[in-house]
Amino acid sequence: MPEKKPINGFSKLNKQEKLEVVASYFEDSENALAELQTFWHNDPKKQKLFDEFSENTITNFFFPFGVAPNMLINGKKYMVPMVIEESSVVAAASSSAKFWADKGGFHAKIISTEKIGQVHFIWKGTPEKLKTHMPAIKKKLINGAKDITFRMEERGGGVLDIELIDMTYELENYYQLKATFETKDSMRANFINSSLEEFSSLLKSYFTENNDFVNGEKDCMVIMSILSNYTPNCLVEAFVECDIDELEQPGIDMNPEAFAWKFDKAVKIANVDTFRATTHNKGIFNGIDSVALATGNDFRAIEACGHTYAARSGKYRSLTKVSIKDGKFKYTLRIPLALGTVGGLTTLHPMAKRSLELLGNPNAEELMMIVAVTGLANNFGAIKSLVTKGIQQGHMKMHLFNILNHYDATEEEKKKAVVYFEDKKVSFQKISEFIKDFRS
Amino acid sequence: MPEKKPINGFSKLNKQEKLEVVASYFEDSENALAELQTFWHNDPKKQKLFDEFSENTITNFFFPFGVAPNMLINGKKYMVPMVIEESSVVAAASSSAKFWADKGGFHAKIISTEKIGQVHFIWKGTPEKLKTHMPAIKKKLINGAKDITFRMEERGGGVLDIELIDMTYELENYYQLKATFETKDSMRANFINSSLEEFSSLLKSYFTENNDFVNGEKDCMVIMSILSNYTPNCLVEAFVECDIDELEQPGIDMNPEAFAWKFDKAVKIANVDTFRATTHNKGIFNGIDSVALATGNDFRAIEACGHTYAARSGKYRSLTKVSIKDGKFKYTLRIPLALGTVGGLTTLHPMAKRSLELLGNPNAEELMMIVAVTGLANNFGAIKSLVTKGIQQGHMKMHLFNILNHYDATEEEKKKAVVYFEDKKVSFQKISEFIKDFRS
């Protein structure tokens, strides 16, 4: 790749011009240009929609869109849309769905749905004085922001509370207004951020206008106003439960009691060991993010929130828990999930819209339950494999096609490989040998 | 949506059959079927590739593929590929790239590249006795797994060490073998997991074969063997640095000293307040995940690792730090990032391959630096907006087209809207009014 000159005004170029600049970075510029265009949607209007989701867009990145059928949640059967690039994630969710379908399925419930936003400010006065003014400040802010909040209030949401947090022990003169919101089914970001910015200017004027404040007390410097992605009180619980006897599995050299015991140990380990906890929870997010991506939700927000929650005790731990009592096995996931089913990409992205339709157009609470269940299903599948036959056997089998594609295997070679590896351990090495033998 | 009967053997159906089952879930089945197919790649061979990445695949989910030009890293200019559904992420990265381009750009360095795997086992003997056997166990495991490790060793990687971790104080009879690996440029998962499963069976046979062990000591129950996604010693640092005077920004009502002071406060707040830290770090992952997605890396692994690292002190904190000293402003991100540039999707996904080409086919270490820099760039852009004009002004402007698309705005309406909102605050409400006025 030749060193390129700085590009001025790239964002002002039209798409074709941008595409040409980008193509010039490739050694096979013409091929590259043609290939990038093969990923455009055939309908130029739809393609324009994708282009306008983000900036400097030149094409689309394809992620496989799969489904996990037969996911039984609170007695209702779902076909769960999953968007994920990693092999074995959809398979694990589907296999767990099947495993639990005849054991009552998955259960889920909403614990709470509160969102959070903060105005961070520096103010040079005593915490005591500020506290006495809080009822008046709160009133001014809530009334003053009605222009922004009235539509949300009509839909049953709005500002729940505004609280003063004294943080001066952490940082000199630093306070917070911590506001809590109910945002119903909507993507909350714009509503909360607009409300907070309004609070922030109302707060500043409160200090200048009120005669109880003198000199430096009149100045309030707002450092920033923004929602928090950490929403520990926007919480959902998903669980499965059955008699231990029902954990019998064909082809596994382990009785149900031994399986339950070992499964329990695996989860306890993820609770006491952070190195294991990270991977344990990552398996949960494999499922959660797949559905979040499919439904146009922001997976970075979900990940940041869930992992912070996993560390809330002062140590990063497992998000799931096993209980074995009176012959019953119960496996529970509790996780904060702030999701939306209206607004944002959920309705704009044609496939996100289809994903929601496939789920029967759930509201945000129902989606929280579906997403949490899929996370639990994926984690259950992973632990089940880990404590029985190990992760590699199943995983590599799922990975078989990717490795075969790496060798540009023909359809015939693929078919033979599937038969050949049916009862054998799959590894990159083994497949490579198989292909070599087959071709010679 | 009518309640559906359980679907048996869904995974065994061919793609067309799967598609028809899925379509039957939609009220407009025929339209849905047709629409799902519009997202297929025109080249059936390429489409088959996407189908085989995952399971039960029926179509593709499109993510906008954009670029951030002019990203100067260690003196070299990059055109950074970013795959992200959130508006303003690519714009923020590009704007930070531009801001820093004439101030020496971004700097980055690799601190370490160690990967981790664990064999978790239950053994009923004393920790002291086990410790005396560790040198012999380690030797047996490393030599015994040569079949799996020799190819990685040829490429300069392999097993670095195997350590015994006594966890009996946390859980009765629970020990770990903690193995460290160097995996060079490859996606490490399969190599590490296969090595660990081999270690696990070698460990079991060590106990049965060695005459120093009697009775219960001969039994070693391996709970599970698997890599850890938490790799605090696979670490990269990215930073920017300039004279405070250089932080002058046109159109901002704040001098460079005041800006630096306020920026510093914003980062300090993210260090002392977890609610803010989560969102602060989420902004870093906006950039990191965009490049991870574009290059076929596993973003769930990256997220799980980075957030665990953010909580390592016992409190979830900011991943970045500001230093203001001797008239210099320095902003640093330190983050563990286990990435691959060969194997897995990186070479199989045509667009992931193109992304790596666009970056000049970096090795894993170079990619770690590019990804970390993009994370820092995004976070810098977010904090810069937050402490100056607020997040909403810029964000809503980026969001303008999405809202206009929501109203099916024509090209003419879009053009007028861009001009109209050039100097005005954008909100959903305002745009809705604009469209209504324009159309009446």
Interface residues (C-beta under 8 A of the other chain):
Chain A: M1 E3 K4 P6 I7 F10 S11 K18 V21 V22 Y25 F26 E27 A32 E35 L36 T38 F39 H41 N42 D43 K46 L49 F50 D51 E52 F53 S54 E55 N56 T57 I58 T59 N60 F61 F62 F63 P64 F65 G66 V67 A68 P69 N70 K76 K77 M79 M82 V83 I84 E85 E86 S87 S88 V89 V90 A91 S94 A101 I116 Q118 H120 I122 I148 R151 M167 E170 L171 Y174 Q176 K178 N190 N193 S194 E197 S200 M221 I223 M224 S225 I226 L227 S228 N229 Y230 K262 K265 A266 K268 I269 V272 D273 T274 F275 R276 A277 T278 T279 N281 K282 F285 N286 D289 L293 A294 G296 D298 F299 R300 A301 E303 A304 C305 H307 T308 A310 A311 R312 G314 K315 Y316 G344 L345 T347 L348 H349 P350 M351 R354 E357 L358 G360 I383 L386 V387 G390 I391 Q392 H395 M396 M398 H399 F401 N402 N405 H406 S427 F428 Q429
Chain B: M1 E3 K4 P6 I7 F10 S11 K18 V21 V22 Y25 F26 E27 A32 E35 L36 T38 F39 H41 N42 D43 K46 L49 F50 D51 E52 F53 S54 E55 N56 T57 I58 T59 N60 F61 F62 F63 P64 F65 G66 V67 A68 P69 N70 K76 K77 M79 M82 V83 I84 E85 E86 S87 S88 V89 V90 A91 S94 A101 I116 Q118 H120 I122 I148 R151 M167 E170 L171 Y174 Q176 K178 N190 N193 S194 E197 S200 M221 I223 M224 S225 I226 L227 S228 N229 Y230 K262 K265 A266 K268 I269 V272 D273 T274 F275 R276 A277 T278 T279 N281 K282 F285 N286 D289 L293 A294 G296 D298 F299 R300 A301 E303 A304 C305 H307 T308 A310 A311 R312 G314 K315 Y316 G344 L345 T347 L348 H349 P350 M351 R354 E357 L358 G360 N361 I383 L386 V387 G390 I391 Q392 H395 M396 M398 H399 F401 N402 N405 H406 S427 F428 Q429
